[in-house]
Amino acid sequence: MNSMKRVFISFSHNDIDHVRGLRLLNSNPNFDLEFYDQSIKEAIDSENADYIKRVISDQIKRSSVTVCLISESTHLSKWVDWELNKSKEHGNLIIVMAIKGVESAILPSFIKDNDVAFLSWDPIYLTQLLNQS
């Protein structure tokens, strides 16, 4: 249990249902995926960008891995690139995986600029990556 990774999930708010699905896999005793979810669970009740950045930054600093879930609209998020840059600054391992059913998508700039691999949805492989990190 102590080997569980602290994971921050970066995603477009439009994909919250898919994120909930990942969180359900994490809590499913019949599935081997286990991690401490350090990401934002509820929308931050503020329009103050500096405050939002501080809250997200604290969450990222408490993690060692950032999993970015990609859909067709992720590249439109004003936060995903910032979260990935902050994760890189913090030294997090960054895993970029499509949500279930997405085969191709326009990728956020950070992913293209840093040549991060875009992986197909595969929760078993995600488990392996988290266990190896």
N, C-alpha and C positions, 0 to 999 in steps of 0.2 A: 504494500500500500504506500510506503514512503517513496517508491520510485515513480509515482504518478507525476506527470509533467504538469506544470502550471501553464495553461494555454489561454491566450487572448484570441478571440475570434473576431476577425475583421470582415465586415459584410455590408452590403447595401441594405438599408432598412426595409426595402421592398421584399427582401428574402428572409424575413424574420421567421416564417413558417418552416423553412428549410433548416435554419439555425436551431429552432426548437426540436426538429427531428434529430439533428446531431446530438443535441443535449439529451434527448431520450435514449439514443444509442449508448451514450456515456453512462446512463443510469440503469441500463438493462443488464441484469445479472447473467443473462444468457449470451451476451456479446462481450468480447474481450477488450473493447475500447474503454480506457479509463484515463481521465485527466481531471485536474482541478480547473474549473472554468473561471477564468479571471476577467472575462469580458463583461460588457455592459448588459444587464438584464432588462432594464426599463429605460425608455427614452429619458435623457437628461432634461429636466424641466428648466431650461434656460435658453435664451437666444444669444447669450454672451459667449462669443467664440473662445475668448481666453479662458473663461471658466470651464467650458466644455473640454478644451484641450488639456487643462490641468487634471480633470477627472479621468479622462481617457489615458493620459500619460501615466498617472498613478497605477491604473489597471495594467498597462503594458509593463511597467517597471516590476510588478509583482509576478510577471510571467517569464518563462524562458523560451517559449515557442509561440509564434503567431501563425494561426491558420486563417488564410484568406479564402473565403468561399466566393466563387465566381459564378455570376449569372449573366444573362444578356445585358443587364442594366448596371452592373457593378461599376463600370467605367464612368458612369454619370454621377456617382456618389462624390460629394465634396469632402468626405472624410477618409475614404479608404486609402488614397495615396498618402495622406498625412499620417495615418496610423501605421502604414508600412514603413515610411521613412523613420518614424519614431521608433518602431520595432528594430529597424536596422541600427539606429543610433544606440539603442540599448543592448544590442548584441544578440537579439533573439534569432533563433532559427526561424526561417520563414517558409511555410508550406502553402502553396497555392493550388487549390483543388476546385474543380467545377462542382456545382451542386448537381444532384441527381437529375439526369435528363438533359443536361447541357453538354453539347459536343464541341461547340466553338463559340467564342465571344470576343468582343473587342476588350482587350486587357487594359487595366489602369496603367498609366505612364510608368509608375515605379517598377512594375513587373517587366515591362519591355526594356526600360533603361538599365535595369540591373540583371537582365538575362536570367530571371527566375523561371524555373520550369513550371509549366501549366499542366497539371495532372488531371486526368479524368476522375470522376467520382468513384472512389474505391475505399470504403471504410476499413476494410481489412488491411490495405496498404497504408492507410493513414495510421492505423494501430501500429504497424511495423515501424513506420517513420518515427512515431512518438516514442516507441520503446527503444529505438536505436540512438535517439538524440541525447 
